[in-house]
Amino acid sequence: MTHKVLVLCQRRKAKFEADFEDLQSVTDNISSLVTSLLGDDTDIKYLTSIPANSPDTVDFRGSFGNNDWTKQTLEENSYSLIIANTCPFQLMPWPVVHRYLNDKGLLALTNFQKNLPPANTLLDMANHLSKSTNFNFHYLFHIIPNVVIFEKRSRIAEGGTINSKYRKPSKSKKYSKYRKPSKSKKYSKSKKYSKSNS
């Protein structure tokens, strides 16, 4: 089974040499993360709203959200992983992200870029989001400083709330689905997500 992956807010390739190496590093990190979570049988697509005359490469050129373009371009309940890389997290349409993930889908908040922010920035943002009733995802683990992984929750009955508290895992924490990645630059192989998603 091929796992579909959608990367939001991110170009696939840059045409000009000044941006090429930096962007290649970003997409290499994304590919390593995807392989660690899902194995090798994946189909990664990049989506962002770059101008129509931009020479850079992207798979889907448009604005992701609750709009006609998204409905006509993407298939709901079909993605095993959606990565929001350096997105404006507080402004993201998280209920729409939830809709396009499959039943056991994962959400990755990532900050792969040339100049990384302080290590706690992404964790603080994830903590803030997890307290919102619009953020219907369950925290799994994080990789300091630039990855936080969530899994999709089942839909909440109307009028319900999400009673979830963001937890920083201890060093000895063992995850039922994944191994905690090593400190090396490349992400260590985890148990392939396909086993739990079949």
KALINVEN-V434321 format. One record per pair of residues at least 6 apart in sequence whose ideal C-beta (glycine too) atoms are under 6 Angstrom apart, sorted by the first residue. I is the first residue (numbers start at 1). J is the second residue. If there is no record, write none. Layout:
BEGIN
I:J
I:J
END
This chain:
BEGIN
2:41
2:43
3:38
3:42
3:80
4:43
4:78
4:79
4:80
5:34
5:42
5:44
5:81
6:45
6:79
6:82
7:46
7:83
8:47
8:64
8:84
8:87
9:48
9:85
9:86
9:87
10:46
10:48
10:85
11:48
11:56
11:58
12:46
12:57
12:58
13:57
14:20
14:23
14:56
15:55
15:56
22:114
26:112
29:112
32:186
32:187
33:187
34:42
36:187
36:190
37:193
38:80
38:193
39:192
39:194
45:59
46:58
46:59
47:60
47:64
48:58
49:62
49:63
50:56
50:58
60:73
62:69
64:70
65:93
65:96
66:93
66:96
74:100
76:99
76:100
77:102
79:100
79:101
79:105
80:102
80:105
81:106
82:97
82:101
82:107
83:108
83:110
84:109
85:110
85:112
86:111
86:113
89:125
94:134
94:135
98:136
101:152
104:197
105:152
106:151
107:137
107:150
108:149
109:126
109:148
110:146
110:147
111:122
111:146
112:146
116:145
119:144
119:145
122:148
126:148
127:166
129:135
130:139
130:164
130:166
133:161
133:162
136:153
137:150
138:151
138:153
139:150
139:166
140:149
140:151
141:149
141:169
141:175
142:148
143:181
177:196
178:190
179:190
181:187
181:188
182:188
END
